[in-house]
């Protein structure tokens, strides 16, 4: 058995004295692991950083075996984000969600392309908003997309400020009034593709998508939200509590970058 495919490194764990088991998201074969011999060597460690783009060759005697994997570097996204702890936290969060939430060896080419685009976009000023929207897209690709097009109760398309935790559909301010304590806040920037957001809205967005990721994706596998994802949400909450200004314009962004 042998295949060759594009891959993004999700995680790396030690194996034996010198090897490493590498988990990849591949375009054609989904989440797939393999043994990289010599993966703990100084020469290999620079390439085997989560978030790096590689070209992978996998070989095994039988398809169900772990198999041996050889990797060739394509793009070092991890190195580009290494000096910014906020962007690095977003990278770790995204990779951990994929590594935890996707079934092994189930193709998801759209998720691969979306993750590849996110790795590039994390270098931009609007990285935080892009990450939040990426989680909304991840839910949709997994079959649990939010319906933010109109109010679930009245059908109006304006003043949408909440989401029903039961249906994932938007609710307007007026329709939500009697039971808004039971609804999830819908930050306005998720309704506008180019809008920017402050730390409070970003935190609301992650709580919104986190609820549905936990309920519909991770609970099925008996797993909680990954620690890396929880740490990113806490960053936004801390910035909302102690910072000022919009993310990307100083203030709150300084906290996201340096905390």
C-alpha positions as a Markdown table, in Angstrom:
| # | Residue | x | y | z |
|---|---|---|---|---|
| 1 | Unk | 0.0 | 0.0 | 0.0 |
| 2 | Unk | 1.4 | 3.4 | -0.9 |
| 3 | Unk | 0.0 | 6.9 | -1.6 |
| 4 | Unk | 1.3 | 10.5 | -2.0 |
| 5 | Unk | -0.7 | 13.5 | -0.9 |
| 6 | Unk | -0.5 | 17.2 | 0.3 |
| 7 | Unk | -0.6 | 17.4 | 4.1 |
| 8 | Unk | -0.8 | 19.8 | 7.0 |
| 9 | Unk | 0.9 | 18.7 | 10.2 |
| 10 | Unk | -1.7 | 18.5 | 13.0 |
| 11 | Unk | 0.3 | 17.0 | 15.9 |
| 12 | Unk | 3.5 | 15.1 | 16.6 |
| 13 | Unk | 4.2 | 12.6 | 19.4 |
| 14 | Unk | 7.4 | 10.7 | 20.3 |
| 15 | Unk | 7.7 | 7.1 | 19.3 |
| 16 | Unk | 10.5 | 5.0 | 20.6 |
| 17 | Unk | 14.0 | 6.4 | 20.9 |
| 18 | Unk | 14.1 | 8.4 | 17.7 |
| 19 | Unk | 10.8 | 8.1 | 15.8 |
| 20 | Unk | 7.7 | 10.3 | 15.8 |
| 21 | Unk | 4.1 | 9.5 | 15.0 |
| 22 | Unk | 2.8 | 12.4 | 12.9 |
| 23 | Unk | -0.9 | 13.2 | 12.4 |
| 24 | Unk | -1.7 | 15.0 | 9.2 |
| 25 | Unk | -4.7 | 16.5 | 7.5 |
| 26 | Unk | -4.4 | 15.4 | 3.9 |
| 27 | Unk | -6.4 | 16.6 | 1.0 |
| 28 | Unk | -7.5 | 13.3 | -0.4 |
| 29 | Unk | -7.4 | 11.0 | 2.6 |
| 30 | Unk | -8.5 | 13.2 | 5.5 |
| 31 | Unk | -6.8 | 12.9 | 8.9 |
| 32 | Unk | -4.1 | 10.3 | 8.6 |
| 33 | Unk | -1.2 | 9.3 | 10.9 |
| 34 | Unk | 2.1 | 7.6 | 10.1 |
| 35 | Unk | 5.5 | 6.8 | 11.6 |
| 36 | Unk | 8.3 | 9.2 | 10.7 |
| 37 | Unk | 11.6 | 7.5 | 11.4 |
| 38 | Unk | 14.2 | 9.8 | 12.8 |
| 39 | Unk | 11.5 | 12.3 | 13.6 |
| 40 | Unk | 13.1 | 13.3 | 16.9 |
| 41 | Unk | 16.4 | 14.3 | 15.2 |
| 42 | Unk | 17.6 | 17.8 | 15.2 |
| 43 | Unk | 17.3 | 17.9 | 11.4 |
| 44 | Unk | 13.7 | 16.8 | 11.4 |
| 45 | Unk | 12.3 | 18.8 | 14.3 |
| 46 | Unk | 12.3 | 22.1 | 12.3 |
| 47 | Unk | 10.0 | 20.6 | 9.7 |
| 48 | Unk | 7.8 | 18.6 | 12.1 |
| 49 | Unk | 6.1 | 21.6 | 13.5 |
| 50 | Unk | 2.3 | 21.6 | 13.7 |
| 51 | Unk | 0.9 | 23.9 | 11.0 |
| 52 | Unk | 3.6 | 23.3 | 8.5 |
| 53 | Unk | 2.6 | 22.3 | 5.0 |
| 54 | Unk | 4.3 | 19.1 | 3.6 |
| 55 | Unk | 4.1 | 16.6 | 0.8 |
| 56 | Unk | 3.7 | 13.1 | 2.4 |
| 57 | Unk | 4.4 | 9.7 | 1.1 |
| 58 | Unk | 2.8 | 6.8 | 3.1 |
| 59 | Unk | 3.7 | 3.1 | 2.8 |
| 60 | Unk | 2.4 | 0.1 | 4.7 |
| 61 | Unk | 2.0 | -3.6 | 4.1 |
| 62 | Unk | -1.8 | -3.4 | 4.8 |
| 63 | Unk | -4.1 | -0.4 | 4.7 |
| 64 | Unk | -5.1 | -0.7 | 8.3 |
| 65 | Unk | -1.5 | -0.5 | 9.6 |
| 66 | Unk | 0.0 | 2.7 | 11.0 |
| 67 | Unk | 2.5 | 2.7 | 8.2 |
| 68 | Unk | 5.7 | 4.6 | 7.5 |
| 69 | Unk | 5.6 | 8.2 | 6.4 |
| 70 | Unk | 8.2 | 10.4 | 4.7 |
| 71 | Unk | 7.7 | 14.1 | 4.4 |
| 72 | Unk | 9.0 | 16.9 | 2.2 |
| 73 | Unk | 8.6 | 20.5 | 3.3 |
| 74 | Unk | 6.3 | 22.8 | 1.3 |
| 75 | Unk | 5.6 | 25.8 | 3.6 |
| 76 | Unk | 6.7 | 26.7 | 7.2 |
| 77 | Unk | 3.6 | 28.4 | 8.5 |
| 78 | Unk | 4.6 | 27.7 | 12.1 |
| 79 | Unk | 7.8 | 29.7 | 11.8 |
| 80 | Unk | 6.0 | 32.7 | 10.4 |
| 81 | Unk | 3.7 | 32.8 | 13.5 |
| 82 | Unk | 6.2 | 31.8 | 16.1 |
| 83 | Unk | 6.9 | 35.3 | 17.4 |
| 84 | Unk | 3.2 | 36.2 | 17.9 |
| 85 | Unk | 1.6 | 34.3 | 20.7 |
| 86 | Unk | -2.0 | 35.3 | 19.7 |
| 87 | Unk | -1.7 | 34.1 | 16.2 |
| 88 | Unk | 0.1 | 31.0 | 17.4 |
| 89 | Unk | -2.7 | 30.3 | 19.8 |
| 90 | Unk | -5.2 | 30.5 | 17.0 |
| 91 | Unk | -3.1 | 28.1 | 14.9 |
| 92 | Unk | -2.9 | 25.6 | 17.8 |
| 93 | Unk | -6.7 | 25.9 | 18.4 |
| 94 | Unk | -7.5 | 25.2 | 14.7 |
| 95 | Unk | -5.1 | 22.2 | 14.5 |
| 96 | Unk | -6.4 | 20.7 | 17.8 |
| 97 | Unk | -10.0 | 21.0 | 16.6 |
| 98 | Unk | -9.2 | 19.1 | 13.4 |
| 99 | Unk | -7.1 | 16.5 | 15.1 |
| 100 | Unk | -9.8 | 15.9 | 17.8 |
| 101 | Unk | -13.0 | 16.3 | 15.8 |
| 102 | Unk | -12.4 | 14.7 | 12.4 |
| 103 | Unk | -12.7 | 10.9 | 12.0 |
| 104 | Unk | -9.5 | 9.2 | 10.9 |
| 105 | Unk | -9.1 | 8.5 | 7.2 |
| 106 | Unk | -12.3 | 10.2 | 6.1 |
| 107 | Unk | -11.7 | 12.6 | 3.2 |
| 108 | Unk | -12.7 | 16.3 | 3.7 |
| 109 | Unk | -11.0 | 18.2 | 0.9 |
| 110 | Unk | -13.0 | 21.4 | 1.6 |
| 111 | Unk | -11.8 | 21.4 | 5.2 |
| 112 | Unk | -8.2 | 20.9 | 4.0 |
| 113 | Unk | -8.5 | 23.9 | 1.6 |
| 114 | Unk | -10.1 | 26.0 | 4.3 |
| 115 | Unk | -7.4 | 25.2 | 6.8 |
| 116 | Unk | -4.7 | 25.9 | 4.3 |
| 117 | Unk | -6.2 | 29.3 | 3.6 |
| 118 | Unk | -6.4 | 30.0 | 7.3 |
| 119 | Unk | -2.7 | 29.3 | 7.8 |
| 120 | Unk | -1.9 | 32.0 | 5.3 |
| 121 | Unk | -4.6 | 34.4 | 6.6 |
| 122 | Unk | -3.3 | 34.2 | 10.2 |
| 123 | Unk | -0.4 | 36.4 | 9.1 |
| 124 | Unk | -2.8 | 39.3 | 8.2 |
| 125 | Unk | -4.1 | 42.0 | 10.5 |
| 126 | Unk | -7.6 | 40.6 | 10.6 |
| 127 | Unk | -6.4 | 37.2 | 11.8 |
| 128 | Unk | -8.8 | 37.0 | 14.7 |
| 129 | Unk | -12.0 | 37.7 | 12.7 |
| 130 | Unk | -10.8 | 35.2 | 10.1 |
| 131 | Unk | -10.3 | 32.6 | 12.7 |
| 132 | Unk | -13.7 | 33.1 | 14.2 |
| 133 | Unk | -15.3 | 32.8 | 10.7 |
| 134 | Unk | -13.3 | 29.7 | 10.0 |
| 135 | Unk | -14.9 | 27.9 | 12.9 |
| 136 | Unk | -18.4 | 28.8 | 11.5 |
| 137 | Unk | -17.2 | 27.3 | 8.2 |
| 138 | Unk | -15.9 | 24.2 | 9.9 |
| 139 | Unk | -19.3 | 23.5 | 11.4 |
| 140 | Unk | -20.9 | 23.9 | 8.0 |
| 141 | Unk | -18.4 | 21.5 | 6.4 |
| 142 | Unk | -19.1 | 18.9 | 9.1 |
| 143 | Unk | -22.9 | 19.2 | 8.4 |
| 144 | Unk | -23.9 | 21.4 | 11.3 |
| 145 | Unk | -23.9 | 24.8 | 9.7 |
| 146 | Unk | -25.6 | 27.8 | 11.5 |
| 147 | Unk | -28.5 | 29.4 | 9.7 |
| 148 | Unk | -27.9 | 33.2 | 10.1 |
| 149 | Unk | -29.9 | 34.3 | 7.1 |
| 150 | Unk | -33.2 | 35.2 | 8.8 |
| 151 | Unk | -35.0 | 35.1 | 12.2 |
| 152 | Unk | -36.3 | 31.6 | 13.0 |
| 153 | Unk | -39.4 | 33.0 | 14.6 |
| 154 | Unk | -40.5 | 35.9 | 12.3 |
| 155 | Unk | -38.5 | 35.5 | 9.1 |
| 156 | Unk | -37.0 | 39.1 | 9.2 |
| 157 | Unk | -33.5 | 39.5 | 8.0 |
| 158 | Unk | -32.5 | 42.5 | 10.0 |
| 159 | Unk | -31.5 | 43.1 | 13.7 |
| 160 | Unk | -30.4 | 39.4 | 14.1 |
| 161 | Unk | -28.7 | 39.3 | 17.5 |
| 162 | Unk | -29.1 | 35.8 | 18.9 |
| 163 | Unk | -28.9 | 32.2 | 17.9 |
| 164 | Unk | -31.1 | 29.4 | 19.2 |
| 165 | Unk | -29.0 | 26.7 | 20.9 |
| 166 | Unk | -31.5 | 24.1 | 19.8 |
| 167 | Unk | -31.7 | 24.8 | 16.1 |
| 168 | Unk | -28.7 | 26.9 | 15.3 |
| 169 | Unk | -30.9 | 29.5 | 13.6 |
| 170 | Unk | -30.7 | 33.3 | 14.1 |
| 171 | Unk | -33.2 | 35.2 | 16.2 |
| 172 | Unk | -34.0 | 38.9 | 16.0 |
| 173 | Unk | -33.8 | 41.2 | 19.1 |
| 174 | Unk | -37.6 | 41.6 | 19.2 |
| 175 | Unk | -38.4 | 37.9 | 18.9 |
| 176 | Unk | -35.7 | 37.0 | 21.5 |
| 177 | Unk | -37.0 | 39.4 | 24.1 |
| 178 | Unk | -39.1 | 36.9 | 26.2 |
| 179 | Unk | -36.4 | 34.2 | 26.4 |
| 180 | Unk | -33.1 | 35.9 | 25.5 |
| 181 | Unk | -31.3 | 34.5 | 28.6 |
| 182 | Unk | -31.6 | 31.0 | 27.0 |
| 183 | Unk | -30.1 | 32.1 | 23.6 |
| 184 | Unk | -26.6 | 32.5 | 22.4 |
| 185 | Unk | -25.4 | 36.1 | 21.5 |
| 186 | Unk | -24.8 | 36.5 | 17.8 |
| 187 | Unk | -21.9 | 39.0 | 17.2 |
| 188 | Unk | -22.7 | 41.4 | 14.3 |
| 189 | Unk | -19.4 | 40.8 | 12.5 |
| 190 | Unk | -20.4 | 37.2 | 11.6 |
| 191 | Unk | -23.1 | 38.7 | 9.4 |
| 192 | Unk | -20.8 | 41.0 | 7.5 |
| 193 | Unk | -17.9 | 39.3 | 5.6 |
| 194 | Unk | -15.5 | 42.3 | 5.9 |
| 195 | Unk | -16.5 | 43.7 | 9.3 |
| 196 | Unk | -13.9 | 44.0 | 12.1 |
| 197 | Unk | -14.6 | 43.0 | 15.7 |
| 198 | Unk | -13.5 | 43.8 | 19.2 |
| 199 | Unk | -12.4 | 41.2 | 21.7 |
| 200 | Unk | -15.9 | 40.9 | 23.3 |
| 201 | Unk | -17.5 | 40.1 | 20.0 |
| 202 | Unk | -14.7 | 37.6 | 19.2 |
| 203 | Unk | -15.2 | 35.9 | 22.5 |
| 204 | Unk | -19.0 | 35.7 | 21.9 |
| 205 | Unk | -18.3 | 34.1 | 18.5 |
| 206 | Unk | -16.0 | 31.4 | 20.0 |
| 207 | Unk | -18.6 | 30.6 | 22.6 |
| 208 | Unk | -21.3 | 30.3 | 19.9 |
| 209 | Unk | -19.3 | 28.0 | 17.7 |
| 210 | Unk | -17.8 | 26.2 | 20.7 |
| 211 | Unk | -21.3 | 25.3 | 21.9 |
| 212 | Unk | -22.2 | 23.6 | 18.6 |
| 213 | Unk | -18.8 | 22.0 | 18.1 |
| 214 | Unk | -19.0 | 20.4 | 21.5 |
| 215 | Unk | -22.6 | 19.4 | 21.1 |
| 216 | Unk | -22.6 | 18.0 | 17.5 |
| 217 | Unk | -19.0 | 17.0 | 16.9 |
| 218 | Unk | -16.9 | 16.3 | 20.0 |
| 219 | Unk | -19.6 | 14.9 | 22.2 |
| 220 | Unk | -20.0 | 12.1 | 19.6 |
| 221 | Unk | -16.5 | 11.0 | 20.3 |
| 222 | Unk | -16.8 | 11.5 | 24.0 |
| 223 | Unk | -14.3 | 14.4 | 24.0 |
| 224 | Unk | -14.3 | 17.9 | 25.4 |
| 225 | Unk | -13.2 | 21.0 | 23.5 |
| 226 | Unk | -9.4 | 20.9 | 23.2 |
| 227 | Unk | -7.3 | 22.8 | 25.8 |
| 228 | Unk | -5.8 | 24.9 | 23.0 |
| 229 | Unk | -9.2 | 26.0 | 21.9 |
| 230 | Unk | -10.2 | 26.9 | 25.5 |
| 231 | Unk | -7.0 | 29.0 | 25.9 |
| 232 | Unk | -7.8 | 31.0 | 22.8 |
| 233 | Unk | -11.3 | 31.8 | 24.1 |
| 234 | Unk | -9.8 | 32.9 | 27.4 |
| 235 | Unk | -7.4 | 35.3 | 25.5 |
| 236 | Unk | -10.4 | 37.1 | 24.0 |
| 237 | Unk | -12.2 | 37.2 | 27.3 |
| 238 | Unk | -9.1 | 38.7 | 29.0 |
| 239 | Unk | -8.7 | 41.3 | 26.2 |
| 240 | Unk | -12.4 | 42.2 | 26.5 |
| 241 | Unk | -12.0 | 42.7 | 30.3 |
| 242 | Unk | -8.8 | 44.6 | 30.4 |
| 243 | Unk | -8.1 | 46.0 | 27.0 |
| 244 | Unk | -9.5 | 48.9 | 24.9 |
| 245 | Unk | -9.8 | 49.3 | 21.1 |
| 246 | Unk | -10.4 | 46.9 | 18.4 |
| 247 | Unk | -8.4 | 43.8 | 17.7 |
| 248 | Unk | -5.8 | 44.8 | 15.2 |
| 249 | Unk | -5.6 | 48.5 | 16.3 |
| 250 | Unk | -3.8 | 48.3 | 19.6 |
| 251 | Unk | -5.4 | 48.0 | 23.0 |
| 252 | Unk | -7.0 | 44.6 | 23.1 |
| 253 | Unk | -4.8 | 43.4 | 20.3 |
| 254 | Unk | -1.7 | 44.1 | 22.5 |
| 255 | Unk | -3.1 | 41.7 | 25.1 |
| 256 | Unk | -3.9 | 39.0 | 22.5 |
| 257 | Unk | -0.4 | 39.3 | 21.2 |
| 258 | Unk | 1.5 | 39.3 | 24.4 |
| 259 | Unk | -0.5 | 37.5 | 27.1 |
